[in-house]
């Protein structure tokens, strides 16, 4: 994660079921569904104004940190989150083994 994002906290917004990261007045988000011990990450979106800056990557990493801090498991249905975990296999520790593509990570 780029240093410029280290001090920015990810926010969980339960009402709209999103994890959000706001940078320079723009908000990137990950949609999620939550059940007892698992959080299904379903879609990541970052505004065009933030493209190429690493905001989506920071959002994903901060969201995974949040999930880990709250002792949950992740179901990475979002292709960007899946690709991030595949590229950074240490995060596979958070993936619930029941995730359909677990063996592809």
C-alpha angles and dihedrals in degrees: 000000000000116000093239090068099046095092095046114094124217112236124216111214106193094184094063095024096238140130107217137195117189119203124174091346094308123109126216116192147187118212115219145179118213131207130170102295102357137071117204110210105204111167138012124199132177125184117253089240089067096045117136095014099099095249095133090050091049090048092052094047093046090048091052090049089051091050092049092049089054093050095242132137124233132230103199102205092148108093092222093053091045091051091047092053092045090052092044103040095180086077091061085086087079097050114103108239089228090067105121095233096038092123091055093062 
